[in-house]
Amino acid sequence: MISSDTFIRTVICGFIATFFMTIISFLQGGIGLPVIDVGHILKESFNYVHGTPVYSIFWGNLAYNIVGILLALIWVVFFQERIPGNWLIQGLIYGIIISFAAGLVISPLAMQSAGETVGIFYSETWIPGRILLAGFIMHLGYGIVLMFCLKYAGVRGLSTAE
């Protein structure tokens, strides 16, 4: 069972890592990579289902941040004690896992629900390599910042939780 202290620290770390990933996304536009505004994509997906603009960008960004926090909780509950290495290696590994899952399953399904198609690993877009690279960099940043924050916050997984 996860302690309330570990839970709160993990939620804060997940929020910080998600914010950092968002900043990476917007800065990537300066080096020619696509800006991937996940909050906007989610808002458009939500509104497509209704046929009218029911949801604002607030709801898309809220969902995006909740997913980032859930990914942090998933790390602490399921992976932290199972994946070896220091915080940097673990961050790189988790970033790769998230990026792989996003390109293979999450993004294709999310875009399909919005009435668009991107294909597996963005293969049905006009710049699949650049989108794949941009997502990969974002997720590596998320993983590294998450592990750094968890280390700084003293979150050591469930084995030390009370």
Sine and cosine of phi, psi and omega as CSV:
sin_phi,cos_phi,sin_psi,cos_psi,sin_omega,cos_omega
0.00,0.00,0.59,-0.80,-0.02,-1.00
-1.00,0.00,0.72,-0.69,0.01,-1.00
-0.96,0.26,0.36,-0.93,0.01,-1.00
-0.90,0.43,-0.57,0.82,0.03,-1.00
-0.90,0.43,-0.71,0.71,0.03,-1.00
-0.90,0.43,-0.64,0.77,0.02,-1.00
-0.87,0.49,-0.78,0.63,-0.04,-1.00
-0.89,0.46,-0.70,0.71,0.01,-1.00
-0.89,0.45,-0.62,0.79,0.02,-1.00
-0.93,0.37,-0.66,0.75,0.04,-1.00
-0.87,0.49,-0.72,0.70,0.01,-1.00
-0.89,0.46,-0.70,0.72,0.02,-1.00
-0.89,0.45,-0.64,0.77,0.04,-1.00
-0.90,0.44,-0.64,0.77,0.04,-1.00
-0.90,0.43,-0.71,0.70,0.01,-1.00
-0.88,0.47,-0.71,0.71,-0.01,-1.00
-0.91,0.42,-0.61,0.79,0.03,-1.00
-0.91,0.40,-0.67,0.74,0.05,-1.00
-0.87,0.49,-0.70,0.71,0.01,-1.00
-0.88,0.47,-0.66,0.75,0.03,-1.00
-0.89,0.46,-0.61,0.79,0.04,-1.00
-0.90,0.44,-0.69,0.72,0.02,-1.00
-0.89,0.46,-0.68,0.73,0.05,-1.00
-0.84,0.54,-0.71,0.70,-0.02,-1.00
-0.84,0.54,-0.73,0.68,-0.04,-1.00
-0.95,0.32,-0.57,0.82,0.03,-1.00
-0.94,0.34,-0.46,0.89,0.00,-1.00
-0.88,0.48,-0.45,0.90,0.06,-1.00
-0.86,0.51,-0.47,0.88,0.01,-1.00
-0.96,0.29,-0.27,0.96,0.02,-1.00
-0.92,-0.40,0.29,0.96,0.10,-1.00
1.00,0.01,0.07,1.00,0.07,-1.00
-1.00,-0.01,0.42,-0.91,0.00,-1.00
-0.93,0.36,0.60,-0.80,0.11,-0.99
-0.99,0.13,0.86,-0.51,-0.02,-1.00
-0.97,-0.24,0.99,-0.15,-0.02,-1.00
-1.00,-0.03,1.00,0.00,-0.10,-0.99
-0.89,0.45,-0.62,0.78,0.03,-1.00
-0.86,0.51,-0.68,0.73,0.03,-1.00
-0.92,0.40,-0.68,0.73,0.02,-1.00
-0.86,0.50,-0.70,0.71,0.02,-1.00
-0.91,0.42,-0.67,0.74,0.04,-1.00
-0.86,0.51,-0.70,0.71,0.01,-1.00
-0.91,0.41,-0.60,0.80,0.05,-1.00
-0.90,0.45,-0.71,0.70,0.02,-1.00
-0.87,0.49,-0.70,0.72,-0.05,-1.00
-0.95,0.32,-0.53,0.85,0.01,-1.00
-0.87,0.49,-0.63,0.77,0.00,-1.00
-0.87,0.49,-0.60,0.80,-0.05,-1.00
-1.00,0.04,-0.32,0.95,-0.02,-1.00
0.99,0.15,-0.14,0.99,0.06,-1.00
-0.66,-0.75,0.38,-0.93,0.00,-1.00
-0.97,0.26,0.99,0.12,0.01,-1.00
-0.99,0.13,-0.60,0.80,-0.10,-1.00
-0.98,-0.22,0.63,-0.78,0.07,-1.00
-1.00,-0.10,0.07,-1.00,0.02,-1.00
-0.88,0.48,-0.45,0.89,0.06,-1.00
-0.81,0.58,-0.73,0.69,-0.06,-1.00
-0.94,0.35,-0.60,0.80,0.07,-1.00
-0.90,0.43,-0.69,0.73,0.02,-1.00
-0.94,0.34,-0.57,0.82,0.06,-1.00
-0.89,0.46,-0.73,0.69,0.02,-1.00
-0.88,0.48,-0.67,0.74,0.01,-1.00
-0.86,0.50,-0.71,0.70,0.00,-1.00
-0.94,0.35,-0.58,0.81,0.05,-1.00
-0.90,0.43,-0.65,0.76,0.06,-1.00
-0.89,0.46,-0.67,0.75,0.04,-1.00
-0.88,0.48,-0.64,0.77,0.04,-1.00
-0.93,0.37,-0.67,0.75,0.04,-1.00
-0.88,0.47,-0.61,0.79,0.05,-1.00
-0.89,0.45,-0.59,0.81,0.06,-1.00
-0.91,0.41,-0.68,0.73,0.03,-1.00
-0.91,0.42,-0.63,0.78,0.05,-1.00
-0.87,0.49,-0.66,0.75,0.03,-1.00
-0.86,0.52,-0.78,0.63,-0.08,-1.00
-0.91,0.42,-0.66,0.75,-0.08,-1.00
-0.97,0.23,-0.65,0.76,-0.16,-0.99
-0.95,-0.32,-0.50,0.86,-0.18,-0.98
-0.92,-0.39,-0.50,0.86,-0.17,-0.99
-0.82,0.57,-0.64,0.77,-0.01,-1.00
-1.00,0.08,-0.14,0.99,-0.09,-1.00
-0.96,-0.30,-0.38,0.92,-0.03,-1.00
-0.98,-0.19,0.85,-0.52,-0.07,-1.00
-0.97,0.23,0.20,-0.98,0.10,-1.00
0.93,-0.36,0.19,-0.98,0.06,-1.00
-0.98,0.20,-0.03,-1.00,-0.09,-1.00
-0.87,0.48,-0.58,0.81,-0.02,-1.00
-0.93,0.36,-0.73,0.69,0.03,-1.00
-0.89,0.46,-0.70,0.72,0.02,-1.00
-0.89,0.46,-0.64,0.77,0.03,-1.00
-0.89,0.45,-0.67,0.74,0.04,-1.00
-0.90,0.43,-0.70,0.72,0.00,-1.00
-0.89,0.46,-0.72,0.70,-0.02,-1.00
-0.92,0.39,-0.62,0.79,0.07,-1.00
-0.87,0.49,-0.66,0.75,0.04,-1.00
-0.91,0.41,-0.69,0.72,0.02,-1.00
-0.86,0.51,-0.73,0.68,-0.02,-1.00
-0.90,0.43,-0.69,0.72,-0.02,-1.00
-0.89,0.45,-0.66,0.75,0.03,-1.00
-0.89,0.46,-0.73,0.68,0.01,-1.00
-0.90,0.44,-0.62,0.78,0.00,-1.00
-0.90,0.43,-0.71,0.70,-0.03,-1.00
-0.95,0.31,-0.54,0.84,-0.06,-1.00
-0.99,0.11,-0.66,0.75,-0.15,-0.99
-0.83,-0.56,-0.82,0.57,-0.20,-0.98
-0.89,0.45,-0.82,0.58,-0.03,-1.00
-0.89,0.46,-0.72,0.69,0.04,-1.00
-0.85,0.52,-0.66,0.75,0.00,-1.00
-0.94,0.35,-0.68,0.74,0.00,-1.00
-0.89,0.45,-0.67,0.74,-0.01,-1.00
-0.95,0.31,-0.57,0.82,0.05,-1.00
-0.89,0.46,-0.62,0.78,0.02,-1.00
-0.94,0.35,-0.31,0.95,0.04,-1.00
-1.00,-0.09,0.12,0.99,0.04,-1.00
0.99,0.11,0.18,0.98,0.02,-1.00
-0.89,-0.45,0.22,-0.98,0.10,-0.99
-0.72,-0.69,0.72,-0.69,0.06,-1.00
-0.90,-0.44,-0.29,0.96,-0.02,-1.00
0.98,0.21,0.19,-0.98,0.04,-1.00
-0.93,0.37,0.75,-0.66,-0.07,-1.00
0.80,0.60,0.59,0.81,0.11,-0.99
0.89,0.46,0.43,0.90,-0.09,-1.00
-0.91,0.41,-0.35,0.94,-0.02,-1.00
-0.98,-0.18,0.33,0.94,0.09,-1.00
-0.98,-0.20,0.16,-0.99,-0.01,-1.00
-1.00,0.10,-0.16,0.99,0.05,-1.00
-0.66,-0.75,0.86,0.50,-0.11,-0.99
-0.87,0.50,-0.63,0.77,-0.01,-1.00
-0.90,0.43,-0.67,0.74,-0.01,-1.00
-0.94,0.35,-0.62,0.79,0.04,-1.00
-0.92,0.38,-0.67,0.74,0.03,-1.00
-0.87,0.48,-0.70,0.71,0.02,-1.00
-0.90,0.44,-0.70,0.72,-0.01,-1.00
-0.88,0.47,-0.71,0.70,0.03,-1.00
-0.90,0.43,-0.63,0.78,0.01,-1.00
-0.88,0.47,-0.71,0.70,0.01,-1.00
-0.90,0.44,-0.69,0.73,0.02,-1.00
-0.86,0.51,-0.72,0.69,-0.05,-1.00
-0.95,0.31,-0.55,0.84,0.11,-0.99
-0.89,0.45,-0.68,0.73,0.05,-1.00
-0.87,0.49,-0.69,0.73,0.04,-1.00
-0.86,0.52,-0.77,0.64,-0.05,-1.00
-0.87,0.49,-0.71,0.71,-0.02,-1.00
-0.91,0.40,-0.72,0.69,0.00,-1.00
-0.91,0.40,-0.63,0.77,0.04,-1.00
-0.86,0.50,-0.74,0.67,-0.03,-1.00
-0.91,0.41,-0.64,0.77,0.04,-1.00
-0.88,0.47,-0.71,0.71,0.01,-1.00
-0.90,0.43,-0.69,0.73,0.01,-1.00
-0.89,0.45,-0.63,0.77,0.04,-1.00
-0.90,0.44,-0.73,0.68,0.00,-1.00
-0.89,0.45,-0.60,0.80,-0.02,-1.00
-0.98,0.18,-0.14,0.99,0.02,-1.00
0.98,0.20,0.37,0.93,0.03,-1.00
-0.99,0.11,0.88,-0.48,-0.08,-1.00
-0.88,-0.47,0.32,0.95,0.02,-1.00
1.00,-0.05,-0.12,-0.99,-0.09,-1.00
-0.98,0.21,-0.40,0.92,-0.07,-1.00
-0.91,0.41,-0.43,0.90,0.01,-1.00
-0.96,-0.27,0.00,1.00,0.00,-1.00
-0.96,0.28,0.53,-0.85,-0.01,-1.00
-0.98,-0.22,0.00,0.00,0.00,0.00
